[in-house]
Amino acid sequence: MKAKELIELLEAMPEDATVRLAIQPEYPMEHTIDNVVLANGVVYISELRQRGYLPDEAVAELGW
């Protein structure tokens, strides 16, 4: 995914929505975001901490 595509997806979301990372389709967990950086032309989003299991609704929406 390119940054432009991510921006377009995020622009369709409510501005006050919390953003988290969904990780591990076989063991779906959610993680909070710590930082966003650019290195060697790649945007990296770092994890702050694991929050717990991904909600069932999010798992279903992701098709996991």
C-alpha positions in Angstrom: 0.0 0.0 0.0 1.2 3.5 -0.8 0.9 6.5 1.5 -1.7 8.1 -0.8 -3.9 4.9 -0.6 -3.6 4.9 3.2 -4.5 8.6 3.4 -7.5 8.0 1.2 -8.8 5.2 3.4 -8.2 7.3 6.6 -10.0 10.3 5.1 -13.2 8.2 4.9 -13.0 7.6 8.7 -14.3 9.8 11.5 -11.5 12.3 12.4 -11.8 11.5 16.1 -11.6 7.7 15.6 -8.8 5.8 17.5 -6.2 4.1 15.2 -4.8 0.7 16.1 -2.9 -2.0 14.3 -4.5 -5.4 13.7 -1.8 -8.1 13.8 -1.6 -11.9 13.3 -4.7 -13.2 11.4 -4.3 -16.7 13.0 -4.1 -15.1 16.5 -5.8 -11.7 16.0 -4.5 -9.0 18.3 -4.7 -5.3 18.4 -1.8 -2.9 19.1 -1.6 0.8 19.8 0.5 3.0 17.5 3.6 4.8 18.9 5.2 6.6 16.0 5.3 7.0 12.2 8.6 7.5 10.5 10.1 7.6 7.0 13.3 5.6 6.3 14.7 4.7 2.9 11.4 5.7 1.2 9.3 3.5 3.4 6.8 4.7 6.0 7.1 2.6 9.2 4.4 2.6 11.9 5.7 1.5 15.2 3.8 -0.4 17.9 3.5 1.0 21.4 1.9 -2.0 23.1 -0.4 -4.9 22.6 -3.9 -4.2 23.9 -5.4 -7.7 23.7 -7.5 -9.7 21.3 -8.9 -8.0 18.2 -12.7 -7.6 18.5 -14.8 -10.2 16.6 -16.3 -7.5 14.5 -12.9 -6.3 13.3 -11.8 -9.9 12.6 -14.9 -10.4 10.4 -14.4 -7.0 8.6 -10.8 -7.9 7.8 -11.9 -11.3 6.5 -9.7 -13.2 9.0 
